[in-house]
Amino acid sequence: METVKTLLVDDEYLALNVLESFAAQLPVIEIVAKVKSPVQAMEILQKHSIQLMYLDIQMPTINGNQFLKTLPNRPVTIFTTAFSEYAVEAFELGAIDYLLKPFSFDRFLMATQKALNGIRQTKEFSTFPNQGNEDYLTIKAEGKLFRILLKEILFIEGLKEYVKIVTEQKTFITLETFKHLEMILPPTQFLRVHKSFMVAKDKVRSMDGNMLEIGKTQIPISRERKDELVKLIFG
């Protein structure tokens, strides 16, 4: 695997040095910069194609969660923090892991390996144009390669290390992460409505309370984003 361009963000030098010393033991990690604030991080992200970011949460001016929300194209992110209460929000933002300080090299390695696997899978799992100018996904399932037209997808459900892709004709279970599908599918067609569900917007037929109806299936939506989702789906 090629080296992975990495950014370290933490307002404490000691924490940055620990991250740098751990990362230095992994030849695949290429540290582009280590910075002490989100403002500096933004400058690096604008100049370089960062693939992996280790991001502290408690920082002056703007915290890590808030900063990540501002990024239109987010690198694979591992949060590093001394506060466990931010974990739920961090994962809802799509963080691939959450390192609670002080963490060991073994725990760092586990999180980093998960991130590297995700980056590798993203490169292999892409959309391609076909001759009819329709987009499709190529996935591995049931020991075979399948081509799935995006226009046939109804919804996608995250199942830990797997995802379930439900189409008009068939349901596929494939080894992939929900986060990476969210990254590569066109946002004009697909919308994340819950921490574990993404829907094809044009396939939603109705809404009942906090549930969307697609065909005969009911999909839960995030209560916190309900008003926003109604506008995005029903205009």
Secondary structure, DSSP 8 states (H G I E B T S, - for coil): ---EEEEEE-S-HHHHHHHHHHHTT-TTEEEEEEESSHHHHHHHHHHS---EEEEESS-SSS-HHHHHHT-SS--EEEEEES-GGGHHHHHHTT-SEEEESS--HHHHHHHHHHHHHHHHHHHHS-EEE-TTS-EEEEEEETTEEEEEEGGGEEEEEEETTEEEEEESS-EEEEE--HHHHHHHS-TTTEEEEETTEEEEGGG--EEETTEEEETTEEEE--STTHHHHHHHHH-
